[in-house]
Amino acid sequence: MRSAFALLIGALACSFVAGQPAPEHLPPKITYKLGSDSQKQEGVPAGELIGPVLFKSKVFDGTVRQYWVYVPAQYKPEHAASVLVFQDGQRAINPKGVIRAPVVLDNLIHRKEIPVTIGIFVTPGHKGAEYPASLGTGNPNNRSIEYDSLGDAFAKLIVDEVLPEVAQKYTLTKDPNERAIAGFSSGGIAAFTVAWERPEAFRRVYSAIGSFTNLRGGHVYPDLVRKADAKPIRVYVQDGVHDNRSPMNTKRDWFLQNELMVGALREKDYDYKYVLGAGGHADDHGGALLPDALRWLWRDHAVVKGK
């Protein structure tokens, strides 16, 4: 039996599809709290976070960005590690933030709920020769061009530039089923774009409050997904019913566009999971769900391979 909340969400989505105004009454907005998987635990060895490393892209010529590499305590160079790439890396590694990806990786790897995984946390590019000194305040000015644009440019940056550089120092798997890519907001659509364009390189995606909207044409993704042959991509989608609503311009409505995206994934029989909450356009729900998302994305690894 569907919950009252689920019925309300379903009715809301249908009303938008039919072009009708949104209901006046929505569930109260919720701020989500981090669970124990996102907190440091006694007896869990901490991985090493190395960086920031300055990186100048040839794909996005004239830009500079930074990245950090998380190396788990269990990593051994003789064994190829799985890979997790995170957009807006400066937010994902913030120890006081609501994502705290390195701590989540520590806990899940220690309990063998996901494989030994190297994390690569990449900032958006900034035009110029130097990255801004005030890291994490404001958006680097090439973010939307890189993240919100369709096409293969951003995938080339990650697959053909960043991964090979990191692989010079660490043994990374080349198995696309052991590579995940994640992002929030515009980083969420960017993560999907990398897997969509390069499924031979990435097949695991976590998109939280993804901007599948008409910022730079991302609203066409549902139609692209429906028209193309299904790709071997596994996708975990999170959104909130209060996410950037725009009843008068549905192509710029984050909630509706995520609903349409999920509908396309369902229609094409993708391996996906959709978690809809009562949050807004914020990282808190997606951050709280990160442990579940990573377990789900790698669920067959733990069960089948026993690692």
Buried (B, 14 or more C-beta within 10 A) or exposed (E): EEEEEEEBBEEBBEBBEEEEEBEEEBBEEBEBEBBEBBEEEEEBEBBEBBBBBEBBBEBBEEBBBBBBBBBBEBBEEEEBBBBBBBBBBBBBBBEEBBBBBBBBBBBBBBEEBBBBBBBBBBBBBBEEEEBBEEEEEEEBBBBBBBBBBBEBBBBBBBBBBBBEEBBEEBEBBEEBBBBBBBBBBBBBBBBBBBBBBBBEBBBBBBBBBBBBBBBBEBBEBBEEBEEEEEBEBBBBBBBBBBBBBBEEEBBBBBBBBBBBBBBBBEEBEBBBBBBBBBBBBBBBBBBBBBBBBBBBBBBEBBEEEEB
